[in-house]
Amino acid sequence: MKVVIIGAQWGDEGKGKIVDYLANEAQVIVRFSGGANAGHTIVIGGEEYALHLIPSGVFYPDKMVILGAGMVIDPVALFSEIRMLEDRGIDTRGRIFISDRAHIVLPRYIQIDKERDAARKRPIGTTGRGIGITYSMKSDRDGIRIADLAWKEKMDGLEKADREFLAPYIDRLLAMSIDLSSYLVHHRNSQVLFEGAQGTLLDLDLGTYPYVSSGMSCAAGAAIGGCVGPRAIDKVLGVFKAYSTRVGNGPLPSEFDPDSEDELCRFVRDTGREYGVTTGRPRRCGYLDLVSLRYACLTNSIDGLVMTHLDVYDTFEEIKACTAYRIGDKIVENFPASIGCLNSAKPVLRSFPGWKKTLAGALTYEELPVAAMEYIEFIERFCETPIDIVSVGYDRKATIIRKSPWTK
């Protein structure tokens, strides 16, 4: 069975924890998009790990993890991450592979990335990791793939600085490379988990363009970056937080008002630890945007949702969610493509009673307070999509499974 995990918002939804949790029942975990601009935080037994390139399933000693064809890989970041894991007692030998079709991030791409964004009239707010430039080079047919490292003519044609940078990594990268499509054919009877990066609303085509990432972070990207046909995918799960966040520039229609809701924003940000894993930047925060969440469900054929950070609301008397936008004199219920419309949109909010009770320790859905269940069930009705998993904390065990993703 093949299951895809994607972000259903603007990234940072808690995908890393969910992939880590579900990887227990998978044999192969494939990260299908993005690069070191992503950041997944995993907490195991109170110990915290930050991953940027390596799939979250690496913490299980019997799992194979693969960096897919849709990824762009910075060798410095990759081997630094492997060294971090090894130093902390995680044996990665013979378990991390790279698709030979994945592209390589060069140091000069990182510099170009920073300079280009700084020169924009409306900066995107990139992480400055060279990701967009690498994808641009890929589209221009001037990129360098893992497979190209063994192609002498290609390597001889590179700039001297590029050759010198790559030289110490060539043998190590080639030793880790695989033909991903053939590998998955050989593992056709395995449980395979495809791990996305960023979120649907940062997808190059489906997201809030141009304030998006340069890769495919939607469910369709799993087929391309994972080297399988779309009909081979059995299930799509979308991860979302009980509120909305965004890093960098671009629209966030349900964002807390900086004048009247600054204290609320700081509470949610600090309680939810809303600071970028990769950049450390504070995330912008707002009410749960159900308009965009329903859009994510529709455009990704999401079979089940995964809700995280519900426990952030434990002390609230009242919580709110955005159910429509007011744009000018119109009420808009669908997610518009126009950035102008999204920038001027005001959230139409619906209130829900809080539960004023800690969710820590809840192991089953029935143990949740009635008010929390009512909030969850309203979201299900609005999005016409079931919430199969609810996370009520950072640790693996703080996860409530209502329906196993490994059932068709």
N, C-alpha and C positions, 0 to 999 in steps of 0.2 A: 504494500500500500504506500502511496506517495501523498504526503500532506505538505501544504504550503502555509507558512506563517508570514504575514505581512503586517506592516503598520497601517492603521486605518485613519491616522491623523497626520500631523506634520513631523512624524518621527518621535523618538524618545518615549514611546508608549510603554516600554517594559518588555520588549520582544526578547531581549537577552535572557531574562529570567524564565520566560515561558518556554523558549527553545530549550534552555537547560533542563527545565522540569520534564518536558515531553520527550527529550532525547533519551530518557531512561528506557523507553520502549522502542526506540529506533535503533537501527544498526549503522546507518549512514546519515550524516548531516551535511548538507550542501549549502553553502552561502552563495547566493546567485547574483548579487549585484553590489555596487558601491566599492568603497575602498577604506582607507584609514580615516576618512571623514566621519565614519560611523563610530558610535561608542556604546557598547553593551556592558552594563554592570551586573555582575553575578554575585550573590551572597550565599555562601555555603557554610553552615555551622558558625555564623557570625563573622566569617572572614570574607572580605570583599575583593573581587577581582574586576579589572577593567579590560575588556577586549575591544579591538578595533578592526582586526582583519580575520582572525581565526574564529570559526564557528563555535557557538556557545556549548556545543556538545562535547568539547574537548576534555571536560572534567570527568567524564566517564572513561575508565581505562580500556574498555573493550569496544569503544566506538571509533569509526573512521570519520574524519572530518575533511571536507574538500572545499577549496576556494574555487568557485565556479568560473565559467567562461565569461560571464558578464561583469566580473570584478576587474578593478584596476589596482595593481599591487605595488606598493613601495617596498623594495627589498630591505631597506634599513628598518622600516617599521615592522615588517614581518619577522625578521630574525631577532629584533629587540623583544618582540612579544613572545616568541618562542623561548628566548633566554629567561624572560620574566617567569614564565610558567615552570620551566625546569628548575629555576632557583627556588621556587616555592613548592617543589616536590611533585609537580605534575609531569609524568613521563609521557612525552609526545613522540618518542621514537617509533617510526613506521606507521604513524597514525594520521599525519597531516599530508594531504596531497593538494596539487594545484592543477587545474585544467590547463592543458597546453595551449588553449586558445585565449587565456586571460592575458590582459595587457599590463605593461610595466610602467610605473611612474618614475620619471627621471628627475634629478634635482633641479634642472633648469625649468621643468614644467611648474614646479612649486613656486619658483621666483616669478615666472610669467603670470601665474594665477594671482599672486598677491598684487603685482603691479597692475594687472588688467582690472581687477575689481576696484582698486583704489582710484583708477582713472575714470570709472563710470560716473555718469551724471547721477544715476540712481544705483548705488552699489547693491549687489545681491546679498552681501554679508556671508561670503563663502568661508569655509574653515581654513583656507589657505594651504591645503594639503596637495594641490596640484591635480585634484580629481577631474575638474571640468576640462582642464587643458589636455589631460590624457585622453578623455573621451572625445575631445575635439580632434586630436591627432588620429585617433582611431577612425573617426568619421571621414577625415581627409585622406585616409589610407596611408598615413605616414607613421603609424604607431609601431611599437615593438611588442610582440607577443612572446610568451614563454617559449613556444616552439621555435621562434626565430633565433633564439640563443645558440641553437645548433646549426644555423644557416650561415656559413662562413661569408658568403657574398654580401648578405644583409649586414652582418656585423662589421665587415671591412668598410662598408659605406657609411657607417655612423661617424658623428663628430668624435674627435679624439677624447674630449672630456666624457662623453657618454660611454665610450669603450672602456676608459679607465675606471669609471664608476662601476660598470657592470662586471668587470673582470673577476673580482673576488666572490661574486655571487653565482656565476654561471653554472658551475658544477653542482652546487647545492640546489639551485632552482630546477635544473634539469633532472636531478635525482628524485625530486618530489613530483615531477610532472606526470600526468596521466591523460589518456584519451578518455574524457569523462563519459561520452556517450557509450563507448564500449564497456567501460567500468560498470555503468548502471545496468547494462544488458546482462552482464555477468552476475549482478546482484538484483536481478528482477524479482526475486522472491523475498527480498529484504524490506523492512520498514524504512522508508527514506523520508527525511524531514528536510524541506527546502526553507532556508532561513533568508528573509529579506532584510534590507537595510533601509534607513530613513522611513518614509511613509507615503501612502498614496497621494497625499496632497503636496508632496515634493517630487512626484514622478514627472519626468520631462514632458509627457503628453497629457496626463490626467490632472496634474497639479496646478498650482497658482503661478503659471508661467508669466514672467521670466524668473520669479522668485522660487526656483526649484533646484533640485540636484540635476546632474547631467546623465544619470543612469535610469534604468527602469526599476522603480521600487514598487510597481503594481504586481498583481498576481500573474499577469501574462509574462512578466519578466522571468518568472521561475522556469517557464518552459524554455526560453531562449538561453538564459544564463545557466540553467541546469542541464542543458543539452538533452531534453526530452520533448516529445510531442505534447501539445496541450491536452490531448485526450488521455494521456498517461497519468494526469493529475487526478487524484481521487477526491481531495477535499481542500478547501481554502479556509483558513482561520484568519480573522482580522483582529489585531490587538488595539485597544483604545484605553485611554485613561478616563477616570470619572469626571475629569475637567479637561480643558484644552491648554496646550502649550505650544510655543514656537520659538526657535532660535534664529536670530538674524532678522533681516528685513522681509517685508511682504505682508499681505493682509492677514488679520486674525480678527474676524468680525465680532466674536464674543469676548474680546479682550477686556479685562477689568479696567474701569476708568481710572487713569493715573491720579486724578484729582480726588474723586470721592471714594475710590475703592483701593487706595494704596495699601492700607493696613491689611485688607483681605488678600491682596496680591502677595504681600510679604509673608503672610501666614501660610498660604498655599505653597509658595515657592520654598520656604524653609522647611515646612513639614514634609513636603513631597521631595525634598532634596533636588529641586529643579535647577541644577547647574550642569552645563554641558560636560559629558564625560571626556570628550575630545578637546574642547576649547576652554572649559571652565566658565564660559559665559553664563550669566543668569538667564534663564528662559522667561520669555513673556508668558503670562498666565491669563486664563479666562474661563468663563463658564463652559460646560460641555456643549459643543456645537453639534446638535443633532441633525441639522441640515446637511452639513458636510459629512457626518458619519453615515447617514442614509445614502448619500452620493457614493461614498466609498464602498458600501455594501453592494450597490447596484453595478458599479463599474468593475468590480472584481469578482462578482458571483460568490460573495462570501457566504459560506455555509453556516458558520458559527462565529460569534464574537467572543473575545476574551477581554474582560474588564479588569483593569488594574488600578491601584491607588484609591480604592473605595474607602479605605481606612483614613484617608486624609480628612474626610468629612465627619469623623467620629464626634467632634465636639460642637458641631453646628446645630443651631436651633432650626435653621431653614437652609435648604440648598436650592439652587436654580439651574435651569438648563435652557439653552436657546432652541426654540422650535420653529423660528422663521426669522427673516430679515425685514427691516423697514428700510427701503431704499427710496429716498424722496418721499412721494406720497403713496407708494405702493408697498404692499406686503408680498414678499417673495418667499416661496416655500422650496424652491429648487436652488441648487448650488450654481451660481453663474460663472461663466468663463472670464468675464470682464473684470480686470483688476480695478478699474475705476468704480464699478458697482460694488465690489467687495470692500474697497477702501472707504466708501461712503455708507456702507451697510451698518445699521444699528440693530442689535439683537432684540428679538421679541422673546421675553423670558417667561418661563412657567416655574412656579414655586412648588417645592415639595417639603414636607416636614422632615426635620432631621431625626436621628435616632438617639443621640446623646448617650452613646454606649460604645465601649471599645469593641472592635471586631476581632481583635487579637485572640487567637485561640479557637476561633470558629473553624471547624473541620468539615462541616456539611452545610449545604444551602439552608436547610431547615433551622440551623442554629443562628442564622442572621436575624437581626431585628426586623419586625414587620415593615417598618418604614424603609429600610434598606432594600427589602425584597420588592416593595412597591415601586421604588425608584428604578430598580433593574427591570422589572416587568413593563414599566412604561416605555423604557428605551427599546425593549424587544418589540413592542407593538408599533412604535413609531418607525423603527427601521425595518420592520417585518423580517427580522433575523433573530434567531435565538442567541442568548448569551450562555455559552457552554461552560465557560471557566471564569471564576472570579478570584482575583488575587487580593489578599487583605494584609500584605506585608512583603518585605523584601526576601525573606528566607524561602527556600524551596517548599518547606512544609506549610507555609501560609498560603496555600493554594486549594481552592475548592473546585473539584471536577464535577460538573453536573452531567456532562456527556463526554465520554472518551473520544478524542479525535481519531482514534484508530478503529472506529466503527464506521462502516459506510451507511 
